[in-house]
Amino acid sequence: MNPTQPDRAHLDEPLESEEADLHLQVAWACRILAMNGHGDFTLGHVSARGQGGEVHIKRRGLGLNEVGPEDILTINMDRKLLAGEGEIHLETVLHTEVYRVRPDVGAVAHTHPPFATALGATDVKLEILGHDAALFKDGLGIFDDTAELIMRPEQGRAVARALGAGRAVLLRNHGLLVVGKNLPWLVYTALTLERAVYIQTIAASLGHMHPMQADMVERLQPEKFQDDLIEDYWRYLIREARRAGWADGMPDGA
């Protein structure tokens, strides 16, 4: 059986509250990423891991800015559709293969933001020039096996190996894959990486760069990157999306 074909026994079952909340969060994550430069026609996808190990992922055919909770599919780790209407993305193996090897990861995104994508097409490393880059003090993974679409499980496994224990991997001449322990962390990580590369691009054009000292980065880490701050940022980003007119079709007050 084609793994993308639905298991019809599940399609009419109502969503549990945990699933419904995850679908809403995935939709907000898609819109916030689009609002901040990660949109690319109908390309790019965001997912979250459910409590039962299932994957909740944006469906194919929509731009990140168009996604609502009803556009989230539920699939299993073999990419078999369990619930929802629509097709899964061709590169869904990027999500499932990372989830297989990273039990600490609760959310995954693959997008094509301009600055991180450009960095991935060079031999330049990310320098720790400020607070944003300090999130990536252990470096970024690089996947350079191919610039093709990642559609086969073995390709997804290779990307997962390149990611390692990190927060993000640059796909050479292709784009970016980011992970987080949950959706707020995922979105914060993706936005912070793009901003860090943007700042480095400006700094490199101005003159000699002065990265932060390693001991300063270690002292900064526990102060800067706290769960309660990330939750504050997440709520702010949703408010900002509403103010900017990116909440069309989204539930009120959520």
N, C-alpha and C positions, 0 to 999 in steps of 0.2 A: 504493500500500500504506500502511496505517495505520502511522505511525512507531513506535507503541508495540507493534506485533506482533513476535514474536520471529523471529530468523533461526535456524531449527531446526538448521541445520548446525553451530552453535556450542554448542548447549545441553548436549550430553553430553560435551564436552571437559573434562578435568580442569583444575583451577586450577593455574597456575604458582605457584611459591613467593612471588613478588612480589605477585601478585594475592591469594593467600590471606592474606598479611600485611596488605595494605590492607583486606581485608574485615574482618579482626579489629580493626584500628585504627578503622575506621568504626563498628563495633559498640560498641567501648569509648567512642568519642567520643559516640555517641548516649546511652549510659547515663550517662556523666559529666555531660553537659548536663542530662539529666533529673534527676539527683540534685541539681543545683544550680539548679533553678527554671525550666528551659527547657521542661519537659514541658507539653503541651496536648492531652489526649486522644490521638488518633492523628495529630495534626498535627505539622508540623516534619520536616525532613529534612536529612541530612548526606551529603556526597559527597567523594570523592577522585579526583584525576586519575591515571590509570595511565601507565606509561612509554610506551605506544603511543598515548596520546591518548584512550583510552577513559575512561569515567566509571563509577565504582563508587559506587552510591547506595542508601540505605535504601529498601526497598520500601514501598508504600502499605499501610495497614491495621493497622499496629502502632504502639503508643506508643514513644517514644524509649527508655523503660526496658525494653522487651521485646526489643529488637533483638539478634540474634546474628549471627555471621559468615554463616550460611546464609541470612539475610534480606537480603543485599546483592545487588543486581542489577548487571550490567555492561551498559552501553548505549553507543552511539556518540553523536557530537555532534548527530545528527539525531534523537535520542531513540528509536532503534531498539534493541530488546532483543537483546543478543548472548548473554547467559548469565544463568541464575538463574530462579527461579519466582516469579511475582507480578506485580502491576501497578505501573507507575511513578506517582509522585506527579503530580497535576495541574499543579503549579508547577515541574516539572523544568526549564523554560526558564530559571528563575533561575540554575541551575547552568551549563547549557550556554552561555548567552549571556555569562556572566562569563568562563568559560574561554576563549571565543573571543577576547576582547579583552585578557585579562590573562595573558600567558604566565608571569608570576611567581607566579601563584596555583596551589596544588596541592590546596586543599581549600576547600569552601564549606558554609555552614550557613544555613538559614532557620528561625528559631524565633520564639516569642512570649513572651519573658521579661517579667515585669510592669513592672519599672522602666524598661527601655529602651523598651518599647512605650508606656508612659505618656509618656516624654520625647518620643517621636515624635508625640504628639498635642498638643504645645504648641509655642510659639515660643521656648522656653528652650534655650539652647545648653549644651553640656557644658563646664563650667569645670574648669580643671586645679587641683584642690584637694589632690591628693596623688599618690603614685607611680602609682596605678592609671590615673588620667586622663591622666598624662603619655604613656602609650602612644598616645594619640589627639591628640597635640599639633597635628597638621595638620587637626584637626576631623573631623566626621562628615558623610557625605553625607546628603541628604534627598531622598527620592522622594515627590512629592506629586501625581503625575498622576492617581492613582486609589487607592481603598482596596479595589478588587476583588481577587480572586485573580489572580495573574500567570500566565496560562496560554498566552498567545500569544507567539511569538518577538519580535515588535516591542515587546511590553511588557517582556520580559526584557532586550532591548537598552536600553530606556529606564532600567531599574534599573541596568544595568551602567554607563551614562553617569553616572547620579547617584552611583554608587560612585566613579567616576573611578579615581585611583591610591590611594585610601584603604583602610583596614582594615575599615570597616563603613559601612553605609547604613541609616538609619532609614526604614522604609516608613510614611508618614503614616497613622495610624489603623489600622495593620495589624500591624506586627512589625518584625523585624530581619533583615538579611542581613550575615553576617560572612565574611571570607575569611582564609586563612593560606597560607604557603608549603608547609605540611604539616599533618597533623592535630593534632600537639601544639600548634603555633602557633595553629591555628584555635580549639581548645578554650580555650587560655589567653586568647586575645583575646576570645572570647565571655564567658567568666566574668569577666574583668577589666573589660569594659565594664559589665556589669550591676552589679558591685560599685562602680564609679566613680559610676554614676548613683544608686545607693543611698546612698552617702556624701554626694553632693550634696543629695539629698532631706533627709537628716538635717541637714546644715549649714544649708540654707536655712530650715529650721524653727527653728533656734537663734538666728539673727541674721545680721548682715552677713558675707558671705563674703570670704575673702582668697585669691584664686588665686595660684599660684606665679608668680614672675617668669620671663619667657621665657628669660633666660640660665641660670637654675637648671634649667629643664626641659632645655635643650640639654646641660648638663653631666651631668644624671641619665641621659639616654637610653642612652648606651653602657654605663654601669655596670649599669643595671637590666635591660635587655632583651637578654640574650645567649642564643645557641642552647643552650649547655650547661645553663643554668639552666632553660630551657623543657623540655628533656628530663628534667631532675630533677623538675620539677613534674608532667610527664606520668606518670612512673613512680609518683610519690607519689599522684596522683589515681587510678590503677588500684589501688594498694594500699588506698587509702581506700574505693574502691567495693567491694572485696572485704570489708573489715572491716565495712562498713555493710550487707552482704547484697545488693548489687546485681550479683553475679556469677553468679546462677543460670543454668545452661546454658552458661556460658562455659568455654573450655578451661582446664584447670589450668595454673598457672604462666605464663600468657600475659597 
